[in-house]
Amino acid sequence: MLDFIKIEFGLLSAKKRKVRIYIFLHLSKGKKLISTLPLFINPSFWQDKNQQVSPRYKEAEKINEKLKIVLFQIRKIEDLDRIRDNKSFKLLIYKISINYLLDNNLRILNAIDNQIKTAPFRKNRKTGSIGLRLNTIKRYSYLLKLVKEYEIEKNTLLFIDHFKIQDIDAFSNYLLHEKSYGVGTVGKQLGLLKTVLIRAKRDGYPVSSNYQFIDSFGLDKQKRILQTLDFEEIELIKKAVLPSNLINSWKWMLIGLYTGQRVADLLSLKPDQLREGPNDILYIDFVQQKTDRAVTVGILDSLIKDILLEEFPSYSYPQLFNIHIKQICKLAGINKRVAGYKMHLKPRRKLKGVFKKYELITAHDLR
């Protein structure tokens, strides 16, 4: 590798107008190479001491990010020893400018963002329809947030054309051990990241072949603990004496126990999905959001039919519904101690233990 002293950024003009930013490569024997960058700034906003644009300038964050990219790209080059004169240095900076400054699509962040922006036009492989589902888009948005946080905290940048499997391992370690995310959460994020890179490759971008070695993972199925409510516990819920603020969620909870649908399908249920059939059966027609399948459920229980036909509940947010479910189960006396996984604030992950059953029940357990 080339023996150089340091890399610097600076201006060669103090005129009160936008001027070009330069990059200087100082060699060990006092020689200095210089090249222009496709970046411009008014000298009054340039900070010589830290070689960055002052945050007072509206484009400061964008320009400083690009300066960081240039540094990152130069420092990762393994054959810098071929850079001996201004001509070869300018060619290097030109390539970096073309690939990473003028067209920033080689950032992993940009690849994820592109996946989100084009989601409405992509084919859903499961359903054959056009457009990814809202929950899928939310997952990509969450991945984007995690990668942004990682780059900031680790002072690094991730590019689709140049990353090692060690970089992915470092990202996984960061999520698992530093941020204490659950195994399932991290595994899903890596699966999404691999999908983003495969899409970028299909779109013609140069993607590192290391994407093939990214593996998603999840919690061992044998270690999963499912919580269920038996008939006696359901009867306790039916007869529970509850405050008025829990009645709406109580109705949804009972409907969920008797229909077995995902929470998104349950809470989006409308009266026009109901139809009365022969033999005093009330039918509910669902089109499941995740699978796009039509499902019909028959209801015979008189209390559930009365709720649906006479006291149909108002909409509830899933987060509030999950909170209320635990409160309802607690007041119903469902407090038997059982093994399970419970979310802890410190660390921010689900930990296995023995807890009162009402602490573990969620909307997922109504299915």
Buried (B, 14 or more C-beta within 10 A) or exposed (E): EBEBEEBBBEBEEEEEEEBEBBBBBBBEEEEEBBBBBBBEBBBEBBEEEEBBBBEEBEEBEEBBBBBBBBBBBBEEBEEBEEBEEBEEBBEBBBEBBEBBBEEBBBBBBBBBBBBBEEBEEEEBEEBEEEBBBEEBBEBBBBBBEBBEEBBEEEEEBBBBBBBEBEBBEBBBEBBBEEBBBBBBBBBBBBBBBBBBBBBBBEEEBEBBEBBEEBEBEBBEEEEEEEBEBEEEBBEBBBEBEBEEEBEBBBBBBBBBBBBEBBBBBBBBBEEEBBEEEEEEEBEBEBEEBEEEEEBEBEBEBEEBBEBBEEEEBEEBEEEEBBBBBBBBBBBBEBEEEBEBBEEEEEEEBBEEEEBBBBBBBBBEBBB
